[in-house]
Amino acid sequence: MSVRLSVLYFASLRDATGRAEETVMCNADDLRGLYESLRERHGFAFPVERLRVAVDGAFARWDDEPREGSEVAFIPPVSGG
Amino acid sequence: MSRRFRLAADRFDIVPLRDALLDDRAGGYASFEGWVRDHHDGRTVTGLYYEAYAELAQREGEAVVDEALARFDIIDACCVHRHGDLAIGDLAVWVGVSAAHRDAAFAACRFIIDEVKARVPIWKHERYADGDAGWRHPDPAER
């Protein structure tokens, strides 16, 4: 079952993709699978263990199911302060 | 009540932020200012840029301050973090805490800045004197 969702990219992930956002058709069972497929496509340096994931502006879990119409963001290691 | 965590696109004045924390019950106040310094890991830094995922940064920053209010015996707290382009010497982040006693004010102030650095989705892009530039994505051990 394929769902359409948008993915937000920040910092070095945006540099790797060349864009801040993209719409993707997702066939993965969970958000981990979504990241793995996009990592393969874009050549992200980070393994999933180094990142956090958010859905619609709130932190989510990697084993959450991708939802139609949602906005997923991969959060690379932060460096504020 | 204004929000206790804020992102700021421009330079901000800390005097009204401090004034907002004044309280007759407070016997102590502690603050922390994080500034842009001119070096990192032995390299000369010429400037930097902070990028934030605003929606989540606001939510997570607010959660950090709420946790400090629950965990420490303090009266009030506030944190403001810049985003966008900053120059050497600019104020990047400010934390202020008021409490009846100094121990709680210091401890909560330390907790807030440490948690903001570890959890809030803000990223630093540094420019170096040698022409190189890059995003900082530290390992937990580096923080």
Backbone of each chain as ProteinMPNN parsed JSONL, in Angstrom:
{"seq_chain_A": "MSVRLSVLYFASLRDATGRAEETVMCNADDLRGLYESLRERHGFAFPVERLRVAVDGAFARWDDEPREGSEVAFIPPVSGG", "coords_chain_A": {"N_chain_A": [[0.866, -1.201, 0.0], [0.727, 2.064, -0.981], [1.635, 5.279, 0.168], [1.234, 8.823, -0.135], [3.413, 11.313, 0.843], [5.024, 14.192, 2.378], [8.446, 15.104, 2.662], [10.7, 16.696, 4.797], [13.853, 18.317, 4.63], [16.794, 19.083, 6.42], [19.722, 21.064, 7.143], [22.717, 19.235, 6.667], [21.442, 17.172, 5.373], [19.719, 18.463, 3.649], [21.598, 19.662, 2.004], [22.568, 17.362, 0.779], [20.395, 16.456, -0.721], [19.701, 18.648, -2.178], [17.415, 20.054, -1.897], [14.761, 21.481, 0.123], [12.452, 20.196, 0.635], [10.488, 17.397, -0.378], [8.033, 15.587, -2.263], [7.03, 12.309, -1.748], [6.254, 8.975, -2.839], [5.476, 6.479, -0.741], [6.319, 3.212, 0.055], [7.071, 1.839, 2.214], [6.939, -0.032, 5.329], [7.33, 1.22, 7.702], [8.658, 4.235, 9.298], [11.369, 3.978, 9.474], [11.995, 2.328, 7.295], [11.255, 4.066, 5.265], [13.226, 6.07, 5.576], [15.533, 4.549, 5.014], [15.161, 3.899, 2.296], [15.248, 6.435, 1.14], [17.762, 7.205, 1.928], [19.329, 5.534, 0.402], [18.667, 6.513, -2.132], [19.555, 9.2, -2.055], [22.044, 9.149, -0.931], [22.658, 9.643, 1.806], [24.778, 10.335, 4.583], [24.335, 9.541, 7.199], [23.631, 6.782, 9.34], [20.507, 5.317, 10.353], [20.435, 5.208, 13.112], [21.679, 7.49, 14.048], [19.907, 9.526, 13.807], [16.847, 11.385, 14.537], [13.274, 11.226, 14.154], [10.494, 13.064, 12.93], [6.979, 13.726, 12.779], [4.618, 15.702, 11.282], [5.459, 17.943, 12.79], [6.037, 17.002, 15.354], [8.002, 14.906, 17.491], [8.473, 11.511, 16.511], [8.232, 7.871, 16.313], [10.54, 5.475, 15.006], [9.378, 3.098, 14.207], [6.823, 3.797, 13.596], [3.989, 3.872, 11.418], [4.015, 5.073, 8.068], [1.991, 7.858, 7.214], [-0.636, 8.817, 5.031], [-0.467, 11.929, 3.438], [0.999, 13.149, 5.445], [3.66, 15.071, 7.043], [6.904, 14.456, 7.064], [9.911, 14.655, 8.893], [13.38, 14.278, 8.927], [15.727, 14.268, 11.47], [18.843, 15.304, 11.762], [21.884, 15.019, 13.831], [21.794, 17.523, 16.314], [22.891, 20.968, 16.765], [22.582, 23.357, 18.205], [22.787, 26.23, 20.433]], "CA_chain_A": [[0.0, 0.0, 0.0], [1.595, 3.221, -1.131], [1.058, 6.544, 0.631], [1.925, 10.032, -0.58], [3.71, 12.205, 1.965], [6.124, 15.106, 2.074], [9.611, 14.94, 3.531], [11.488, 17.924, 4.988], [15.28, 18.083, 4.828], [17.494, 20.186, 7.083], [21.182, 21.055, 7.323], [23.483, 18.475, 5.673], [20.533, 16.352, 4.561], [19.247, 19.318, 2.561], [22.723, 19.783, 1.063], [22.691, 16.11, 0.026], [19.279, 16.3, -1.668], [19.574, 19.859, -2.982], [16.094, 20.673, -1.724], [14.283, 21.516, 1.508], [11.234, 19.392, 0.77], [10.059, 16.663, -1.574], [6.882, 14.696, -2.122], [7.436, 10.948, -2.098], [5.323, 7.863, -2.717], [6.168, 5.622, 0.216], [5.82, 1.832, 0.14], [7.693, 1.214, 3.388], [6.03, -0.369, 6.432], [7.54, 2.137, 8.822], [9.465, 5.41, 8.965], [12.745, 3.51, 9.293], [12.089, 1.886, 5.91], [11.219, 5.273, 4.428], [14.553, 6.695, 5.613], [16.512, 3.69, 4.327], [14.998, 4.026, 0.841], [15.706, 7.774, 0.742], [19.214, 7.233, 2.133], [19.886, 4.887, -0.779], [18.474, 7.393, -3.288], [20.283, 10.468, -1.967], [23.397, 8.95, -0.417], [22.86, 10.262, 3.123], [25.902, 9.775, 5.338], [23.964, 9.066, 8.533], [22.773, 5.627, 9.583], [19.265, 5.709, 11.018], [20.672, 5.311, 14.566], [22.18, 8.829, 14.386], [18.869, 10.519, 13.564], [15.5, 11.256, 15.087], [12.287, 11.456, 13.109], [9.313, 13.812, 13.381], [5.835, 13.716, 11.871], [3.724, 16.849, 11.494], [5.973, 18.883, 13.79], [6.258, 16.399, 16.672], [8.851, 13.724, 17.405], [7.749, 10.262, 16.284], [9.065, 6.678, 16.483], [10.961, 4.903, 13.727], [8.492, 2.01, 13.776], [5.498, 4.307, 13.226], [3.6, 3.652, 10.026], [3.87, 6.315, 7.292], [0.587, 8.235, 7.031], [-0.988, 9.601, 3.851], [-0.616, 13.37, 3.622], [1.756, 13.679, 6.587], [4.911, 15.771, 6.769], [7.941, 13.738, 7.814], [11.216, 15.333, 8.912], [14.499, 13.549, 9.518], [16.45, 15.232, 12.305], [20.235, 14.914, 11.994], [22.361, 15.486, 15.134], [21.564, 18.965, 16.433], [24.073, 21.72, 17.217], [22.244, 24.696, 18.669], [23.471, 26.676, 21.65]], "C_chain_A": [[0.893, 1.239, 0.0], [0.897, 4.477, -0.603], [1.905, 7.707, 0.113], [2.164, 10.913, 0.646], [4.819, 13.166, 1.554], [7.222, 14.926, 3.112], [10.364, 16.263, 3.585], [12.943, 17.55, 5.243], [15.933, 19.321, 5.435], [19.002, 19.955, 7.035], [21.859, 20.185, 6.256], [22.605, 17.549, 4.843], [19.981, 17.179, 3.405], [20.366, 19.527, 1.528], [22.817, 18.538, 0.177], [21.597, 15.962, -1.029], [19.172, 17.494, -2.609], [18.21, 20.511, -2.863], [15.66, 20.596, -0.257], [13.11, 20.574, 1.727], [11.016, 18.603, -0.504], [8.84, 15.815, -1.253], [7.319, 13.311, -2.556], [6.239, 9.998, -1.992], [6.048, 6.805, -1.891], [5.512, 4.25, 0.272], [6.323, 1.129, 1.4], [6.649, 0.956, 4.478], [6.156, 0.614, 7.581], [8.475, 3.273, 8.397], [10.937, 5.045, 8.796], [12.958, 3.083, 7.837], [12.062, 3.053, 4.936], [12.605, 5.926, 4.395], [15.57, 5.87, 4.821], [16.397, 3.834, 2.809], [15.492, 5.392, 0.357], [17.224, 7.912, 0.93], [19.913, 6.624, 0.909], [19.809, 5.824, -1.989], [19.4, 8.61, -3.251], [21.707, 10.329, -1.436], [23.661, 9.637, 0.915], [23.974, 9.556, 3.883], [25.442, 9.078, 6.618], [23.201, 7.749, 8.516], [21.571, 6.077, 10.418], [19.466, 5.924, 12.523], [21.124, 6.706, 14.986], [21.084, 9.902, 14.317], [17.675, 10.332, 14.487], [14.536, 11.558, 13.946], [11.088, 12.182, 13.718], [8.23, 13.703, 12.319], [4.913, 14.871, 12.254], [4.158, 17.7, 12.687], [6.141, 18.334, 15.184], [7.141, 15.161, 16.509], [7.997, 12.461, 17.307], [8.707, 9.103, 16.519], [9.373, 6.082, 15.118], [10.045, 3.775, 13.256], [7.057, 2.47, 13.545], [5.262, 4.089, 11.732], [3.508, 4.991, 9.291], [2.389, 6.601, 7.021], [0.405, 9.105, 5.792], [-1.114, 11.089, 4.217], [0.202, 13.961, 4.763], [3.048, 14.346, 6.114], [5.985, 15.166, 7.667], [9.235, 14.544, 7.761], [12.236, 14.418, 9.573], [15.393, 14.568, 10.217], [17.88, 14.744, 12.506], [20.716, 15.48, 13.34], [22.366, 17.019, 15.219], [22.797, 19.663, 17.011], [23.722, 23.17, 17.533], [23.061, 25.061, 19.898], [24.75, 27.429, 21.353]], "O_chain_A": [[1.719, 1.419, 0.896], [-0.278, 4.712, -0.888], [3.119, 7.59, -0.054], [1.235, 11.22, 1.392], [5.469, 12.984, 0.524], [6.959, 14.634, 4.279], [10.634, 16.877, 2.553], [13.237, 16.601, 5.969], [15.666, 20.45, 5.025], [19.483, 18.83, 6.906], [21.606, 20.371, 5.066], [22.977, 17.177, 3.73], [19.793, 16.66, 2.304], [20.108, 19.562, 0.325], [23.106, 18.635, -1.015], [21.837, 15.41, -2.103], [18.622, 17.38, -3.705], [17.879, 21.414, -3.631], [16.136, 19.75, 0.499], [12.807, 20.197, 2.859], [11.324, 19.084, -1.594], [8.646, 15.384, -0.116], [7.916, 13.154, -3.621], [5.34, 10.19, -1.173], [7.098, 6.301, -2.289], [4.31, 4.132, 0.507], [6.028, -0.046, 1.619], [5.62, 1.628, 4.546], [5.21, 0.821, 8.342], [9.011, 3.272, 7.289], [11.668, 5.715, 8.066], [13.967, 3.428, 7.222], [12.75, 3.042, 3.915], [13.102, 6.289, 3.329], [16.365, 6.415, 4.056], [17.41, 3.887, 2.111], [16.087, 5.492, -0.716], [17.885, 8.64, 0.189], [20.938, 7.123, 0.445], [20.755, 5.921, -2.771], [19.959, 9.007, -4.273], [22.486, 11.28, -1.486], [24.754, 10.156, 1.141], [24.096, 8.332, 3.832], [26.083, 8.131, 7.073], [22.234, 7.603, 7.769], [21.627, 7.099, 11.103], [18.759, 6.722, 13.139], [20.974, 7.077, 16.15], [21.303, 11.045, 14.718], [17.505, 9.293, 15.123], [14.934, 12.08, 12.904], [10.719, 11.945, 14.868], [8.514, 13.602, 11.125], [4.489, 14.993, 13.403], [3.329, 18.124, 13.493], [6.366, 19.1, 16.12], [7.042, 14.45, 15.508], [6.943, 12.355, 17.933], [9.864, 9.317, 16.882], [8.568, 6.173, 14.191], [9.939, 3.518, 12.057], [6.169, 1.646, 13.323], [6.183, 4.118, 10.915], [2.972, 5.953, 9.842], [1.631, 5.706, 6.648], [1.194, 10.015, 5.538], [-1.785, 11.448, 5.184], [0.108, 15.16, 5.025], [3.465, 14.209, 4.964], [5.965, 15.348, 8.884], [9.611, 15.054, 6.706], [11.988, 13.856, 10.64], [15.768, 15.589, 9.64], [18.116, 13.862, 13.332], [20.041, 16.324, 13.929], [22.866, 17.709, 14.331], [23.635, 19.036, 17.66], [24.457, 24.092, 17.181], [23.918, 24.296, 20.342], [25.437, 27.868, 22.275]]}, "seq_chain_B": "MSRRFRLAADRFDIVPLRDALLDDRAGGYASFEGWVRDHHDGRTVTGLYYEAYAELAQREGEAVVDEALARFDIIDACCVHRHGDLAIGDLAVWVGVSAAHRDAAFAACRFIIDEVKARVPIWKHERYADGDAGWRHPDPAER", "coords_chain_B": {"N_chain_B": [[0.454, 34.599, 29.54], [3.561, 34.97, 28.043], [5.351, 33.013, 25.623], [7.684, 30.643, 26.897], [9.874, 29.723, 25.59], [11.606, 30.91, 22.82], [12.227, 31.551, 19.372], [14.456, 33.674, 17.696], [14.753, 35.86, 15.013], [16.292, 38.055, 14.709], [18.722, 40.273, 16.323], [18.298, 40.507, 19.861], [17.04, 42.13, 22.833], [18.154, 41.666, 26.078], [17.344, 42.851, 28.439], [14.487, 43.421, 28.85], [13.686, 40.763, 28.938], [14.905, 39.735, 31.21], [13.671, 41.454, 33.063], [11.074, 40.49, 32.96], [11.224, 38.247, 34.464], [11.497, 39.023, 37.051], [10.401, 38.912, 40.432], [8.605, 39.069, 43.454], [8.955, 36.897, 45.108], [11.382, 35.912, 44.472], [14.726, 35.245, 45.318], [16.968, 34.968, 43.997], [18.661, 35.017, 40.832], [19.649, 33.569, 37.818], [21.585, 33.558, 34.85], [22.412, 32.627, 31.464], [24.51, 33.279, 28.752], [25.09, 32.452, 25.456], [27.644, 32.889, 23.171], [28.859, 33.73, 19.862], [31.873, 32.389, 19.006], [35.314, 32.815, 17.892], [36.627, 30.533, 17.05], [36.854, 26.976, 16.459], [37.552, 23.716, 17.334], [40.282, 24.259, 16.87], [40.223, 25.622, 14.473], [39.868, 28.677, 12.66], [36.995, 30.55, 12.946], [34.822, 32.43, 10.94], [32.234, 33.262, 10.779], [28.76, 32.397, 11.306], [25.784, 30.413, 10.754], [22.567, 29.739, 11.85], [20.247, 27.202, 11.485], [16.85, 26.412, 11.921], [14.311, 24.016, 12.638], [11.481, 25.27, 12.751], [8.844, 24.809, 13.795], [9.022, 22.4, 15.279], [11.212, 22.999, 16.899], [10.242, 25.06, 18.484], [8.271, 23.671, 19.914], [9.789, 21.663, 21.209], [11.659, 23.195, 22.614], [10.018, 24.57, 24.367], [9.127, 22.392, 25.829], [11.485, 21.667, 27.143], [11.88, 23.871, 28.892], [9.543, 23.666, 30.4], [10.05, 21.205, 31.64], [12.197, 21.932, 33.251], [10.904, 23.672, 35.007], [9.3, 21.867, 36.344], [11.131, 20.141, 37.502], [12.965, 21.541, 39.07], [13.181, 23.756, 41.921], [12.063, 26.435, 41.117], [11.009, 29.771, 40.143], [10.417, 31.025, 37.699], [11.271, 30.807, 34.182], [13.089, 31.35, 31.128], [13.95, 31.089, 27.674], [15.745, 32.126, 24.833], [16.576, 31.693, 21.463], [18.671, 32.42, 18.764], [18.22, 32.457, 15.15], [19.402, 32.192, 11.755], [21.846, 34.374, 10.139], [24.822, 34.978, 11.965], [27.341, 36.99, 13.528], [30.796, 36.993, 14.661], [30.983, 37.199, 18.161], [28.332, 37.799, 18.492], [25.244, 37.398, 20.305], [23.965, 34.247, 20.729], [22.293, 32.532, 22.143], [20.142, 32.779, 24.955], [19.498, 32.276, 28.39], [17.407, 32.57, 31.18], [16.692, 32.445, 34.665], [14.62, 32.583, 37.495], [14.47, 32.216, 41.052], [13.705, 31.2, 44.449], [16.022, 30.616, 45.807], [19.602, 30.415, 45.202], [20.814, 27.97, 44.42], [18.915, 26.363, 43.04], [18.334, 28.088, 40.939], [20.791, 28.271, 39.526], [21.129, 25.523, 38.868], [18.874, 24.92, 37.295], [19.226, 26.666, 35.187], [21.56, 25.677, 34.01], [20.63, 23.142, 33.304], [18.669, 23.793, 31.373], [20.16, 25.027, 29.234], [21.861, 22.911, 28.554], [20.05, 20.894, 27.77], [18.711, 22.132, 25.652], [20.821, 22.345, 23.818], [21.197, 19.658, 23.304], [18.787, 18.609, 22.332], [16.985, 20.293, 20.908], [15.83, 21.03, 17.653], [17.987, 22.626, 16.039], [20.495, 23.791, 13.928], [23.962, 24.345, 13.4], [25.828, 26.128, 11.075], [29.025, 26.529, 10.126], [31.426, 28.944, 9.007], [34.73, 29.024, 7.83], [38.042, 30.475, 8.162], [39.748, 29.511, 6.225], [38.242, 29.262, 3.992], [36.628, 27.083, 3.851], [33.512, 25.484, 4.819], [30.831, 24.26, 6.852], [28.257, 22.016, 8.148], [27.586, 21.503, 11.607], [27.371, 18.483, 13.141], [27.286, 17.058, 15.808], [28.598, 14.174, 17.605], [27.02, 12.586, 20.423], [28.948, 12.472, 22.46], [30.551, 14.653, 21.964], [29.254, 16.91, 22.775]], "CA_chain_B": [[1.898, 34.332, 29.693], [4.259, 34.821, 26.775], [6.002, 31.715, 25.539], [8.939, 30.601, 27.659], [10.967, 29.47, 24.649], [11.347, 31.664, 21.588], [13.253, 31.687, 18.339], [14.573, 35.079, 17.301], [15.402, 36.025, 13.711], [17.179, 39.218, 14.782], [19.282, 40.557, 17.64], [17.252, 40.801, 20.837], [17.472, 42.824, 24.04], [17.915, 40.787, 27.22], [16.841, 43.592, 29.608], [13.078, 43.112, 29.125], [13.547, 39.336, 29.254], [15.236, 39.637, 32.629], [12.63, 42.145, 33.834], [9.872, 39.655, 33.003], [11.43, 37.177, 35.44], [11.522, 39.6, 38.4], [9.263, 38.42, 41.196], [8.839, 39.328, 44.877], [9.339, 35.64, 45.779], [12.712, 35.506, 44.003], [15.905, 35.727, 46.03], [18.117, 34.758, 43.128], [18.435, 34.97, 39.386], [20.849, 33.112, 37.106], [21.387, 33.596, 33.405], [23.51, 32.148, 30.637], [24.546, 33.794, 27.388], [25.996, 31.75, 24.543], [28.112, 33.83, 22.152], [29.582, 33.166, 18.717], [33.31, 32.582, 19.198], [36.071, 32.878, 16.634], [37.368, 29.307, 16.765], [36.244, 25.69, 16.783], [38.483, 22.62, 17.055], [41.549, 24.77, 16.352], [40.059, 26.329, 13.209], [39.355, 30.035, 12.812], [35.621, 30.705, 12.459], [34.589, 33.817, 10.526], [30.824, 33.575, 10.939], [27.946, 31.186, 11.25], [24.373, 30.469, 10.402], [21.772, 28.725, 12.539], [18.987, 26.82, 10.858], [15.939, 25.772, 12.869], [13.009, 23.485, 12.216], [10.813, 26.185, 13.688], [7.668, 24.234, 14.468], [9.459, 21.416, 16.272], [12.114, 23.668, 17.843], [9.372, 25.766, 19.425], [7.623, 22.673, 20.766], [10.781, 20.978, 22.045], [12.221, 24.197, 23.524], [8.996, 24.786, 25.399], [9.14, 21.19, 26.674], [12.684, 21.749, 27.992], [11.649, 24.84, 29.97], [8.52, 23.059, 31.26], [10.716, 20.181, 32.459], [12.983, 22.636, 34.274], [9.962, 24.189, 36.006], [8.801, 20.735, 37.124], [12.219, 19.418, 38.131], [13.709, 22.385, 40.017], [12.354, 24.648, 42.726], [12.273, 27.765, 40.545], [9.781, 30.557, 39.984], [10.127, 31.195, 36.277], [12.435, 30.616, 33.315], [12.863, 31.737, 29.748], [15.105, 30.853, 26.799], [15.599, 32.658, 23.474], [17.661, 31.222, 20.598], [18.717, 33.052, 17.438], [18.491, 31.702, 13.933], [19.879, 33.058, 10.685], [23.276, 34.692, 10.101], [25.396, 35.644, 13.133], [28.748, 37.372, 13.42], [31.595, 36.718, 15.857], [30.616, 38.058, 19.28], [26.869, 37.933, 18.631], [24.532, 36.558, 21.26], [23.259, 33.18, 20.008], [21.246, 31.945, 22.982], [20.041, 33.366, 26.288], [18.642, 31.568, 29.352], [17.26, 33.263, 32.455], [15.9, 31.692, 35.643], [14.469, 33.175, 38.823], [14.139, 31.22, 42.073], [13.839, 31.707, 45.81], [17.402, 30.393, 46.238], [20.518, 30.37, 44.067], [21.142, 26.619, 43.943], [17.935, 25.939, 42.033], [18.459, 28.96, 39.768], [21.962, 27.815, 38.762], [20.93, 24.164, 38.359], [17.884, 24.948, 36.224], [19.829, 27.381, 34.06], [22.468, 24.705, 33.4], [19.792, 22.101, 32.693], [18.013, 24.306, 30.158], [21.086, 25.189, 28.115], [22.351, 21.585, 28.15], [18.986, 20.172, 27.058], [18.498, 22.82, 24.369], [21.914, 21.948, 22.925], [21.116, 18.226, 22.988], [17.493, 18.116, 21.836], [16.16, 21.197, 20.088], [16.308, 20.933, 16.269], [18.668, 23.812, 15.513], [21.784, 23.339, 13.397], [24.956, 25.404, 13.21], [26.66, 26.032, 9.866], [30.176, 27.406, 10.387], [32.322, 29.33, 7.913], [36.092, 29.078, 8.36], [38.946, 31.437, 7.511], [40.412, 28.895, 5.059], [37.296, 29.201, 2.883], [35.77, 25.914, 4.035], [32.312, 25.71, 5.62], [30.131, 22.993, 7.022], [27.291, 21.837, 9.23], [28.026, 20.785, 12.8], [26.481, 17.391, 13.544], [28.154, 16.413, 16.796], [28.255, 12.965, 18.339], [26.649, 12.933, 21.801], [30.157, 12.638, 23.285], [31.206, 15.934, 21.674], [28.465, 18.06, 23.225]], "C_chain_B": [[2.528, 34.191, 28.309], [5.015, 33.49, 26.79], [7.367, 31.742, 26.221], [10.132, 30.188, 26.805], [10.631, 30.185, 23.355], [12.533, 31.561, 20.643], [13.263, 33.137, 17.918], [15.345, 35.181, 15.992], [16.439, 37.147, 13.748], [17.756, 39.353, 16.187], [18.158, 40.929, 18.604], [17.864, 41.382, 22.103], [17.148, 41.946, 25.248], [17.317, 41.522, 28.422], [15.352, 43.306, 29.864], [12.838, 41.634, 29.446], [13.837, 39.095, 30.732], [14.14, 40.259, 33.487], [11.389, 41.279, 34.003], [9.986, 38.529, 34.03], [11.455, 37.694, 36.882], [10.242, 39.214, 39.136], [9.579, 38.642, 42.672], [9.297, 38.076, 45.625], [10.773, 35.237, 45.454], [13.803, 36.111, 44.872], [17.142, 35.594, 45.171], [17.697, 34.676, 41.677], [19.739, 34.516, 38.755], [20.556, 33.181, 35.617], [22.613, 33.016, 32.71], [23.384, 32.796, 29.266], [25.533, 32.96, 26.591], [26.352, 32.682, 23.392], [28.794, 33.078, 21.013], [31.069, 33.455, 18.899], [34.054, 32.394, 17.873], [36.859, 31.616, 16.32], [36.549, 28.08, 17.126], [37.219, 24.6, 16.381], [39.777, 23.116, 16.41], [41.446, 25.504, 15.028], [39.467, 27.71, 13.477], [37.974, 30.134, 12.148], [35.396, 32.177, 12.115], [33.121, 34.226, 10.656], [30.023, 32.298, 10.931], [26.48, 31.49, 11.014], [23.674, 29.382, 11.204], [20.502, 28.471, 11.746], [18.132, 26.122, 11.901], [14.764, 25.152, 12.133], [12.014, 24.129, 13.177], [9.685, 25.524, 14.481], [8.08, 23.275, 15.584], [10.383, 22.041, 17.314], [11.304, 24.4, 18.91], [8.767, 24.783, 20.432], [8.623, 22.027, 21.727], [11.424, 21.95, 23.047], [11.282, 24.481, 24.683], [8.972, 23.597, 26.372], [10.333, 21.207, 27.628], [12.431, 22.685, 29.169], [10.577, 24.309, 30.935], [9.13, 21.998, 32.181], [11.537, 20.821, 33.576], [12.072, 23.152, 35.391], [9.449, 23.067, 36.91], [9.897, 20.127, 37.994], [12.926, 20.214, 39.236], [12.755, 23.327, 40.74], [12.612, 26.099, 42.289], [10.938, 28.472, 40.349], [9.422, 30.699, 38.509], [11.428, 31.02, 35.486], [12.067, 30.988, 31.9], [14.136, 31.447, 28.95], [14.781, 31.412, 25.414], [16.815, 32.22, 22.662], [17.553, 31.89, 19.238], [18.686, 32.018, 16.323], [18.839, 32.699, 12.847], [21.373, 33.317, 10.806], [23.72, 35.422, 11.357], [26.873, 35.921, 12.903], [29.475, 36.993, 14.711], [31.192, 37.713, 16.952], [29.119, 38.221, 19.467], [26.336, 36.993, 19.704], [23.7, 35.532, 20.482], [22.097, 32.627, 20.819], [21.307, 32.589, 24.362], [19.09, 32.519, 27.132], [18.58, 32.405, 30.615], [16.336, 32.477, 33.37], [15.81, 32.49, 36.94], [13.998, 32.095, 39.8], [14.259, 31.862, 43.445], [15.314, 31.652, 46.234], [18.308, 30.107, 45.049], [20.777, 28.967, 43.534], [20.207, 26.179, 42.819], [18.051, 26.787, 40.774], [19.637, 28.527, 38.901], [21.7, 26.462, 38.102], [19.957, 24.15, 37.182], [18.439, 25.621, 34.974], [20.745, 26.436, 33.282], [21.687, 23.615, 32.664], [19.197, 22.583, 31.377], [18.998, 24.429, 29.006], [21.595, 23.828, 27.632], [21.3, 20.837, 27.324], [18.685, 20.814, 25.71], [19.569, 22.385, 23.369], [21.77, 20.498, 22.455], [19.871, 17.841, 22.195], [16.767, 18.994, 20.848], [16.709, 21.231, 18.657], [16.755, 22.268, 15.665], [20.05, 23.328, 15.092], [22.666, 24.527, 13.085], [25.757, 25.132, 11.941], [27.789, 27.036, 10.018], [30.947, 27.695, 9.116], [33.711, 29.561, 8.509], [36.962, 30.021, 7.532], [39.619, 30.852, 6.267], [39.468, 28.739, 3.87], [36.34, 28.026, 2.968], [34.542, 26.314, 4.874], [31.634, 24.373, 5.812], [29.171, 22.997, 8.19], [27.927, 21.105, 10.387], [26.962, 19.747, 13.153], [27.21, 16.56, 14.592], [27.643, 15.058, 17.275], [27.863, 13.389, 19.748], [27.864, 13.203, 22.68], [30.819, 14.0, 23.093], [30.497, 17.116, 22.325], [28.93, 18.583, 24.562]], "O_chain_B": [[2.076, 33.383, 27.497], [5.277, 32.924, 27.851], [8.105, 32.724, 26.135], [11.276, 30.291, 27.248], [9.513, 30.083, 22.85], [13.687, 31.494, 21.067], [12.211, 33.764, 17.794], [16.451, 34.656, 15.872], [17.352, 37.185, 12.923], [17.347, 38.654, 17.114], [17.189, 41.583, 18.218], [19.036, 41.161, 22.408], [16.004, 41.529, 25.424], [16.825, 40.871, 29.344], [14.986, 42.979, 30.993], [11.885, 41.3, 30.15], [13.122, 38.36, 31.413], [13.725, 39.689, 34.496], [10.73, 41.317, 35.042], [8.985, 37.931, 34.422], [11.438, 36.904, 37.826], [9.155, 39.19, 38.559], [10.714, 38.423, 43.095], [9.953, 38.18, 46.662], [11.322, 34.331, 46.08], [13.816, 37.313, 45.133], [18.226, 36.04, 45.546], [16.567, 34.325, 41.339], [20.811, 35.01, 39.106], [19.442, 32.904, 35.173], [23.696, 32.928, 33.287], [22.298, 32.856, 28.69], [26.68, 32.783, 27.002], [25.466, 33.204, 22.715], [29.243, 31.944, 21.177], [31.483, 34.614, 18.942], [33.51, 31.892, 16.89], [37.685, 31.624, 15.407], [35.666, 28.133, 17.982], [37.668, 24.552, 15.236], [40.309, 22.469, 15.508], [42.457, 25.966, 14.5], [38.67, 27.891, 14.399], [37.811, 29.844, 10.963], [35.736, 33.063, 12.899], [32.807, 35.416, 10.645], [30.54, 31.234, 10.59], [26.019, 32.63, 11.067], [24.129, 28.239, 11.238], [19.778, 29.398, 11.385], [18.642, 25.32, 12.684], [14.283, 25.689, 11.135], [11.742, 23.611, 14.26], [9.6, 25.675, 15.7], [7.55, 23.334, 16.694], [10.346, 21.658, 18.483], [11.643, 24.362, 20.093], [8.754, 25.033, 21.637], [8.337, 21.865, 22.914], [11.701, 21.578, 24.187], [11.707, 24.615, 25.831], [8.818, 23.775, 27.58], [10.209, 20.81, 28.787], [12.729, 22.341, 30.313], [10.693, 24.485, 32.148], [8.772, 21.906, 33.355], [11.571, 20.322, 34.701], [12.42, 23.081, 36.569], [9.195, 23.284, 38.094], [9.626, 19.651, 39.097], [13.421, 19.642, 40.207], [11.676, 23.651, 40.244], [13.276, 26.871, 42.98], [9.877, 27.849, 40.386], [8.269, 30.516, 38.12], [12.526, 31.077, 36.039], [10.899, 30.951, 31.512], [15.247, 31.544, 29.471], [13.688, 31.203, 24.888], [17.951, 32.358, 23.116], [16.481, 31.924, 18.633], [19.068, 30.864, 16.514], [18.606, 33.899, 12.991], [22.087, 32.579, 11.485], [23.072, 36.381, 11.776], [27.56, 35.193, 12.186], [28.842, 36.707, 15.727], [31.075, 38.912, 16.701], [28.679, 38.73, 20.498], [26.906, 35.935, 19.969], [22.841, 35.898, 19.68], [21.048, 32.292, 20.269], [22.384, 32.903, 24.869], [18.029, 32.099, 26.669], [19.609, 32.901, 31.075], [15.334, 31.915, 32.929], [16.815, 33.011, 37.424], [13.242, 31.193, 39.44], [14.843, 32.936, 43.588], [15.793, 32.542, 46.937], [17.852, 29.62, 44.014], [20.942, 28.786, 42.327], [20.651, 25.687, 41.781], [17.888, 26.278, 39.665], [19.505, 28.425, 37.682], [22.008, 26.269, 36.925], [20.183, 23.455, 36.191], [18.16, 25.202, 33.85], [20.713, 26.398, 32.052], [22.038, 23.222, 31.551], [19.22, 21.861, 30.381], [18.702, 23.976, 27.9], [21.744, 23.617, 26.428], [21.621, 20.224, 26.306], [18.43, 20.112, 24.731], [19.263, 22.092, 22.213], [22.174, 20.156, 21.344], [19.89, 16.853, 21.46], [16.003, 18.492, 20.023], [17.906, 21.435, 18.458], [16.035, 22.925, 14.913], [20.694, 22.556, 15.802], [22.215, 25.559, 12.588], [26.296, 24.04, 11.757], [27.557, 28.244, 10.038], [31.11, 26.827, 8.258], [33.856, 30.204, 9.548], [36.667, 30.322, 6.375], [40.013, 31.589, 5.364], [39.841, 28.152, 2.855], [35.35, 27.975, 2.239], [34.543, 27.346, 5.545], [31.837, 23.451, 5.023], [29.242, 23.836, 9.088], [28.722, 20.187, 10.183], [25.81, 20.084, 13.428], [27.699, 15.472, 14.289], [26.438, 14.817, 17.346], [28.314, 14.429, 20.229], [27.815, 14.07, 23.553], [31.565, 14.454, 23.961], [31.066, 18.204, 22.421], [28.367, 19.549, 25.077]]}, "name": "protein", "num_of_chains": 2, "seq": "MSVRLSVLYFASLRDATGRAEETVMCNADDLRGLYESLRERHGFAFPVERLRVAVDGAFARWDDEPREGSEVAFIPPVSGGMSRRFRLAADRFDIVPLRDALLDDRAGGYASFEGWVRDHHDGRTVTGLYYEAYAELAQREGEAVVDEALARFDIIDACCVHRHGDLAIGDLAVWVGVSAAHRDAAFAACRFIIDEVKARVPIWKHERYADGDAGWRHPDPAER"}
